[in-house]
Amino acid sequence: MAVDHPAEAAPTVTDPVLRAAYECVMDIGLRRTTLADVARRAGVSRMTVYRSYPDLGAIVSALLTAELLALIGDAARETAALPSARERVVEATALAVERVARHPLFRRILDLDPELLLPLIVDRLGSTQRAAIAELSDLIEEGQRDGSIRPVEPHEAAVFMQIAAQAFVFGARVVDAELPAPALADGLRRLFEGYLRVPARDDA
């Protein structure tokens, strides 16, 4: 049976197929959604869907990528005026993690089909994760140029930060149950600030 979902569940994507996929997942879950369901809700034929997406997996991947990259982009824009690259990367990551963890689509998948996300935790990186790593790496290089980030190999540091950030995303409910708000974002800020900052002379 379809469920009522809140206004904040509205997708950011404009592609009617992706919007239909979003609504299907919110209503019945990822595992129960079929390509025929998506086509019917989008008001198009299955062949029309196949012209753009070879299968349901491609639709879901495109949907998740679009939604999560929109959150990451918003966080980057909101922190662009901070004075140093270290401040920008720390604050943007904390904001993005908080918003991804609360995103209705992500939470719905965790509620109904959490096992489908397991490969993105233990086996491989998805396109959204790779995009986040590339953005982090660029910011780390920028921070090394402005003197706000310690010497570290940018891609390696970005991979470690991505792994840590996604642990905060998947652990958000545990944090919410154990600690008062805004512990999730504040904890990530402290972690990344300590990891990236240039040691003071007394600490060297």
C-alpha positions in Angstrom: 0.0 0.0 0.0 1.3 3.5 -0.8 2.3 5.7 2.1 2.0 9.4 2.6 5.4 11.1 2.5 6.2 14.5 3.7 6.7 17.6 1.6 10.5 17.6 2.2 10.6 14.2 0.3 10.1 16.1 -3.0 12.9 15.2 -5.4 15.3 17.8 -6.8 15.5 16.0 -10.1 13.5 17.2 -13.1 13.8 14.1 -15.3 10.2 12.6 -15.2 11.6 9.1 -15.1 13.8 9.8 -12.1 11.0 11.7 -10.4 8.8 8.6 -10.9 11.5 6.3 -9.6 11.8 8.6 -6.5 8.1 8.3 -5.8 8.0 4.6 -6.4 10.9 4.0 -3.9 9.2 6.3 -1.3 5.9 4.4 -1.7 6.9 0.7 -1.9 10.7 0.5 -1.5 13.6 -0.1 -3.8 13.3 -3.9 -4.0 9.7 -3.9 -4.9 10.0 -1.2 -7.6 10.1 -2.4 -11.2 10.9 -0.6 -14.4 7.3 -1.0 -15.4 6.2 0.8 -12.2 8.5 3.6 -13.0 7.3 3.9 -16.6 3.7 3.8 -15.6 4.1 6.5 -13.0 6.1 8.7 -15.4 3.4 8.3 -18.0 5.6 6.9 -20.7 6.2 3.5 -22.2 8.9 1.0 -21.1 10.6 1.4 -24.4 10.9 5.2 -23.8 12.5 4.5 -20.5 14.9 2.0 -22.1 16.1 4.6 -24.5 17.7 6.5 -21.6 18.3 3.8 -19.0 19.2 0.2 -19.7 17.7 -1.2 -16.6 16.2 -0.3 -13.2 19.7 -0.3 -11.6 20.8 2.5 -13.9 17.7 4.5 -13.0 18.3 4.1 -9.3 22.0 4.9 -9.6 21.2 8.1 -11.6 18.5 9.1 -9.1 20.8 8.6 -6.0 23.7 10.4 -7.7 21.5 13.4 -8.7 19.9 13.7 -5.3 23.1 13.3 -3.2 25.2 15.5 -5.5 22.6 18.2 -5.2 23.1 18.1 -1.4 26.9 18.2 -1.7 26.7 21.1 -4.2 24.4 23.1 -1.9 26.8 22.6 1.0 29.7 23.7 -1.1 27.9 26.9 -2.2 26.8 27.7 1.3 30.4 27.5 2.6 32.2 29.1 -0.3 32.7 32.4 1.6 34.6 30.9 4.5 38.2 32.3 4.6 40.3 29.1 4.3 40.0 25.9 2.3 40.2 23.9 5.5 37.2 25.7 7.0 35.3 25.2 3.7 36.0 21.5 3.5 35.2 20.8 7.1 32.0 22.8 7.2 30.8 21.6 3.7 31.4 18.0 4.6 29.6 18.3 8.0 26.6 20.0 6.3 26.5 17.4 3.5 26.7 14.4 5.9 23.9 15.8 8.1 21.7 16.4 5.1 22.4 13.0 3.4 21.7 11.2 6.6 18.3 13.0 6.9 17.4 12.8 3.3 13.9 11.1 2.9 15.0 8.9 0.0 18.1 7.6 1.7 16.2 7.0 4.9 13.5 5.2 3.1 16.1 2.8 1.5 17.6 2.2 4.9 14.2 1.5 6.3 13.1 -1.0 3.7 16.2 -2.3 1.7 19.4 -1.5 3.7 21.2 -4.6 2.3 21.1 -3.1 -1.2 23.5 -0.3 0.1 26.0 -2.8 1.5 28.2 -3.0 -1.6 28.8 0.7 -1.4 30.2 0.3 2.1 32.3 -2.8 1.8 33.0 -3.6 -1.8 33.3 -0.5 -4.1 32.8 3.2 -4.6 29.7 4.5 -6.3 29.7 7.5 -8.6 28.5 9.8 -5.8 31.3 8.7 -3.6 33.9 9.2 -6.4 32.6 12.7 -7.1 32.8 13.6 -3.4 36.4 12.3 -3.2 37.4 14.4 -6.3 35.9 17.5 -4.7 37.6 16.8 -1.4 40.9 16.2 -3.1 40.6 19.6 -4.9 39.9 21.4 -1.7 42.7 19.7 0.1 45.1 20.9 -2.6 43.7 24.4 -2.3 44.2 24.3 1.5 47.8 23.2 1.1 48.3 26.2 -1.2 46.7 28.7 1.2 48.6 27.1 4.2 45.5 25.9 6.1 45.9 22.2 5.5 48.9 20.1 6.5 51.1 18.2 4.0 49.2 15.1 3.0 48.6 13.2 -0.2 45.3 14.8 -1.4 43.7 11.8 -3.0 44.6 9.5 -0.1 43.3 11.9 2.5 40.1 12.4 0.5 39.5 8.6 0.4 39.9 8.4 4.1 37.6 11.3 4.7 35.0 9.9 2.4 35.1 6.6 4.3 34.8 8.4 7.6 32.0 10.6 6.4 29.9 7.7 5.1 30.3 6.0 8.5 28.7 9.1 10.1 25.9 8.9 7.5 25.1 5.3 8.2 25.6 5.7 11.9 23.3 8.8 12.2 20.5 6.9 13.9 22.8 5.5 16.5 24.2 9.0 17.2 20.7 10.4 17.4 19.7 7.8 19.9 22.8 8.2 22.1 23.8 11.8 21.9 22.0 15.2 21.8 21.8 17.2 18.6 23.8 18.5 16.8 26.3 15.8 17.8 26.6 14.2 14.4 27.8 17.3 12.5 29.8 18.6 15.4 31.6 15.3 15.8 32.6 15.2 12.2 33.8 18.8 12.3 36.1 18.0 15.2 37.4 14.9 13.5 38.2 16.5 10.2 39.5 19.7 11.8 42.0 17.7 13.8 43.0 15.6 10.7 43.6 18.5 8.4 44.9 21.4 10.4 48.6 22.4 10.3 50.1 21.5 13.7 51.2 24.4 15.9 54.9 24.7 16.5 54.5 23.4 20.0 52.7 20.3 18.5 55.3 19.6 15.9 
